[in-house]
Amino acid sequence: MAGFTPEKGEDAINEVKEIGANLVRTELEELFSRSQYYRYIMEAVAVLGRARWSDIMRYLMARAGGRPTNATLSRDLSNLVKMGFLAKDGDWYSILDPIIRYAVLKTR
């Protein structure tokens, strides 16, 4: 897409990021409607860059105003990994797609 933008350099990159984020935003909103915690899980991982289960739980408790059960958080994390929104490497969760991460950060 960067080749189709009339600007060059940093402006073209930013425009492509915005276009990509707008395309992903609809998909994210549909995803967030499936679980009350998906938004906060994705936010936690996006903000921290990569996060452990305990980091995500602390973020959820601060942002959601309550504490999900351990089983609920584990289930939601597993689902997000299966759907490809998160990747898991050992104890760490991350968002591999930089456009998805950018879109999540913009929707906070």
Secondary structure, DSSP 4 states (H G I P E B T S, - for coil): -GGGSSS-THHHHHHHHHHHHHHHHHHHHHHHTT-TTHHHHHHHHHHHSEEEHHHHHHHHHHHHSS---HHHHHHHHHHHHHTTS-EEETTEEE---HHHHHHHHHH-
